[in-house]
Amino acid sequence: MKKAIMACMVILAMTLGLSGISMAEVGVTDEEIVIGSHQDLSGPIAGWGTQVKNGLEMRAREINEAGGIHGRKIRLVIEDSAYDPKKAIMVTNKLINRDKVFCFIGNMGSPTAGATKPIISRKKIPQMFPLTAASLFYDPYDRYSFAGFTPYYDQARIIVKYFTKKKGYKRIGLLYQDDEMGAIMKKGVEDQLAAEGMKLTAAESYKRGATEFSSQIAKLRKADVQLVVLATVIRETVGALKEARKIGWKVDMCGMSPAYTKYVPLLCKKAGFSADGFYCTGQTPMVYKDSSLPTVREWWKRHVKWFGKDPDLPTTAGYAGVYYFAIAAEKAGPDLTREKLVDALETFREEPDKIFGGPPYTFTSNNHQGAFYANMSIVKDGKYVVIEPNLYHKKP
C-alpha cells in the first residue's frame, strides 16, 4: 500500500512538472512577476495617483523590454482607491485573493495605505515604498514593510527648526488634515517647538477633502503667527494659499512632501494667483524638462513619448519603486520568493538613485526606514528651487 501511494505521489509530481505547474511563490511564474498597487485615480489627489501609476508602468516597461528580471516580465495590477480607506481595503483584498500579487509597490496615501498595511503584513506579503512618510510603515519594525520617504514627523521638525533658527520665528501656526497624516505632522511640530522651549501658537484642522479654508486661515491670522506649517496635500495646499492671498495676508507658509508637486504652482496659477514664496520640504529634487542631470532629461523624453504628457515628481516615486524592486529581485536570484526579496532589500547599503539624484537607500535586518534627508525648497517664477539641501532631524 505504501509503495502504491509513493508511486502515485511520484507520478503526480512528474505530471505537475511536465505540465508547467509548480509550487512556486504566489505571484511568480517562469514568465512573470505580478505586482500590485492601489492609487488615487479618481479622488482628491488623483493628480498624484495618475503620475505614480505612469511611473510604475514606465519602469516596468523598460525592464520588460530589456528582457525582464531573470527572464521574468513584470505584470502590474493597479487599482483605484479614490483616496478612500474603505475602497483601498476592498481593492487590496481583490489584489491579494483574486490577482494573487507577489508584492505591493507604491500604495498611495497615509489614510489608505495605512488602512491596508495590516492586511498585507498579516499575509507576509512585502510592501515597498508606499506613497506616504507615515511612521507606521517602519515603526514598529515589520519584516515585510519597507518605507522610502523621509518621515512626516522628521519633516515637521526640520521645518520648525529651519524657520526658528534661520529666520528667528517664535510664533508658529499649523493647518493640518484631521487624520493619521496630520496627527503625525502636528506631533513633529509640537515636539520641535518643545525642544526649543516654545509652544504652538495656533492650530486649525480640516476634514480630508475640504475645499473651504476661510475660517481656519482667519483664525491663524488673528493669532498673528509668523509661519503657517501646512500639513496638507495638493488641493488643500492650494486652497490655503488662495485664502491667504484673498485676504491679503502675507505670511510664510511651508508644506511637506504631500504638497511637493508641480500641481501646486500650476493650480495656483489657474486660480489666478502665484505660488511664488511658498516653501516646501521634499526628498528628491523637483524634475524639470531642462534639468541639469542628463539622466533626467532622457527620462523626461521617454515619458513624453510613451504617455504624451510631462511627468511630475510623483512619477519619479512610482518609477523609483519599481527601479529599487528590480535591484532587489535581481539580487534575490532566479528562485524568487517573498522571503528572498526581503533578505535582498535588507542588504541595501547607500543604494544610489542613479536617475533623479535623490537620496540613497539603506535597509538592515532591524531598520526598514530607508531615508531621512529632506531639501527645503521655495517656489520662484513658478518653479521649486532648493535653497537648503540635505536637512535632517536625526540620522539613524
Secondary structure as the mmCIF struct_conf table of DSSP 4:
data_model
#
loop_
_struct_conf.conf_type_id
_struct_conf.id
_struct_conf.beg_label_comp_id
_struct_conf.beg_label_asym_id
_struct_conf.beg_label_seq_id
_struct_conf.end_label_comp_id
_struct_conf.end_label_asym_id
_struct_conf.end_label_seq_id
HELX_RH_AL_P HELX_RH_AL_P1 LYS A 2 LEU A 18
TURN_TY1_P TURN_TY1_P1 SER A 19 GLY A 20
HELX_LH_PP_P HELX_LH_PP_P1 ALA A 24 GLU A 25
TURN_TY1_P TURN_TY1_P2 VAL A 26 GLY A 27
STRN STRN1 VAL A 28 VAL A 28
BEND BEND1 ASP A 30 GLU A 31
STRN STRN2 GLU A 32 GLN A 39
BEND BEND2 LEU A 41 GLY A 43
TURN_TY1_P TURN_TY1_P3 PRO A 44 ILE A 45
HELX_RH_AL_P HELX_RH_AL_P2 ALA A 46 GLU A 65
TURN_TY1_P TURN_TY1_P4 ALA A 66 GLY A 67
STRN STRN3 ILE A 69 ILE A 69
TURN_TY1_P TURN_TY1_P5 HIS A 70 GLY A 71
STRN STRN4 ARG A 72 ARG A 72
STRN STRN5 LYS A 73 ASP A 80
TURN_TY1_P TURN_TY1_P6 ALA A 82 TYR A 83
HELX_RH_AL_P HELX_RH_AL_P3 PRO A 85 ASN A 97
TURN_TY1_P TURN_TY1_P7 ARG A 98 ARG A 98
BEND BEND3 ASP A 99 ASP A 99
BEND BEND4 PHE A 102 PHE A 102
STRN STRN6 CYS A 103 ILE A 105
STRN STRN7 MET A 108 MET A 108
HELX_RH_AL_P HELX_RH_AL_P4 SER A 110 ARG A 122
TURN_TY1_P TURN_TY1_P8 LYS A 123 LYS A 124
STRN STRN8 GLN A 127 MET A 128
STRN STRN9 LEU A 131 LEU A 131
HELX_RH_3T_P HELX_RH_3T_P1 SER A 135 PHE A 137
TURN_TY1_P TURN_TY1_P9 TYR A 138 TYR A 138
BEND BEND5 ASP A 139 PRO A 140
TURN_TY1_P TURN_TY1_P10 ARG A 143 TYR A 144
STRN STRN10 SER A 145 PHE A 146
STRN STRN11 ALA A 147 ALA A 147
BEND BEND6 PHE A 149 PHE A 149
HELX_RH_AL_P HELX_RH_AL_P5 TYR A 152 LYS A 166
BEND BEND7 LYS A 167 LYS A 167
STRN STRN12 ILE A 172 GLN A 177
BEND BEND8 ASP A 178 ASP A 179
HELX_RH_AL_P HELX_RH_AL_P6 GLU A 180 ALA A 195
TURN_TY1_P TURN_TY1_P11 GLU A 196 GLY A 197
BEND BEND9 THR A 201 THR A 201
STRN STRN13 ALA A 202 TYR A 206
TURN_TY1_P TURN_TY1_P12 ARG A 208 GLY A 209
HELX_RH_AL_P HELX_RH_AL_P7 SER A 214 LYS A 222
TURN_TY1_P TURN_TY1_P13 ALA A 223 ASP A 224
BEND BEND10 GLN A 226 GLN A 226
STRN STRN14 LEU A 227 ALA A 231
HELX_RH_AL_P HELX_RH_AL_P8 ILE A 234 LYS A 246
TURN_TY1_P TURN_TY1_P14 ILE A 247 GLY A 248
STRN STRN15 ASP A 252 GLY A 255
HELX_RH_3T_P HELX_RH_3T_P2 SER A 257 ALA A 259
BEND BEND11 THR A 261 THR A 261
TURN_TY1_P TURN_TY1_P15 LYS A 262 LYS A 262
HELX_RH_AL_P HELX_RH_AL_P9 TYR A 263 LYS A 270
TURN_TY1_P TURN_TY1_P16 ALA A 271 GLY A 272
BEND BEND12 PHE A 273 PHE A 273
TURN_TY1_P TURN_TY1_P17 ASP A 276 GLY A 277
STRN STRN16 TYR A 279 GLY A 282
BEND BEND13 GLN A 283 THR A 284
HELX_LH_PP_P HELX_LH_PP_P2 PRO A 285 VAL A 287
TURN_TY1_P TURN_TY1_P18 LYS A 289 ASP A 290
BEND BEND14 SER A 292 SER A 292
HELX_RH_AL_P HELX_RH_AL_P10 PRO A 294 PHE A 307
BEND BEND15 GLY A 308 LYS A 309
HELX_RH_AL_P HELX_RH_AL_P11 LEU A 313 ALA A 332
BEND BEND16 PRO A 334 ASP A 335
HELX_RH_AL_P HELX_RH_AL_P12 ARG A 338 LEU A 345
TURN_TY1_P TURN_TY1_P19 GLU A 346 THR A 347
BEND BEND17 ARG A 349 GLU A 350
STRN STRN17 GLU A 351 GLU A 351
TURN_TY1_P TURN_TY1_P20 LYS A 354 PHE A 356
STRN STRN18 TYR A 361 TYR A 361
STRN STRN19 THR A 364 THR A 364
TURN_TY1_P TURN_TY1_P21 SER A 365 ASN A 366
STRN STRN20 ASN A 367 ASN A 367
STRN STRN21 GLN A 369 GLN A 369
STRN STRN22 ALA A 374 LYS A 380
TURN_TY1_P TURN_TY1_P22 ASP A 381 GLY A 382
STRN STRN23 LYS A 383 LEU A 391
BEND BEND18 HIS A 393 HIS A 393
#
